[in-house]
């Protein structure tokens, strides 16, 4: 059967995953959950079956919090890891592993996908600073003043004081100061930036952490993107024999 990917980003994914899998399998949908009732109880609707042929749909969850990470390990086919620093991989992987183990499966059964911007450059600090500045909106404006899942993820990786101050500055209207306050490491360590040798070392770290897919975000015009992709593939290929290789980087 054909395979298609679905990205799920809800705070509580269990019922959504179960409904998608029921429909995709060709089974009749009669679902009575805490969040969703299909058909609605007491309504005129009735359980129905999709007219489409059954299809195997790999489900990837972009989870950040411990509970949803465990749910991802339990039910999903893959994980999309935002705010992920390979130096602190266990902050995420321990929960994914716990969920997988509890479901009688292995973490190795999940496709661990990490989005990374790719930039080959000698101006490492300049590139890192640009990407760090970009996190000011994520840290300062996403979620609410008391709940921001990205901030919580960075905090669990050792940046609690930094994200708290960035958020304070952003909400006070001091946007430039907020951007400057984002640690340079967040720009450098969540992406592939720098010389070919530096990027090769970062790829090794992702591999050693167990990452299986890098979702490569390439900037520039079409020619520049192709050139950067070619160079990235060369770097990935050159390091393949040293550790277990991730899947070929994908360009969204």
DAMO-V740996 format. One record per helix or strand of 2 or more residues. SS is the DSSP state (~ for helix, > for strand). FROM is the first residue (numbers start at 0). LEN is the number of residues. Records with the same first field share a line. If there is no record, write none. Layout:
SS: FROM-LEN ; FROM-LEN
This chain:
>: 2-6 ; 30-2 ; 36-2 ; 55-6 ; 77-3 ; 110-10 ; 191-3 ; 212-6 ; 249-2
~: 13-12 ; 65-10 ; 85-3 ; 89-13 ; 106-3 ; 123-18 ; 148-23 ; 174-7 ; 183-6 ; 195-14 ; 221-17
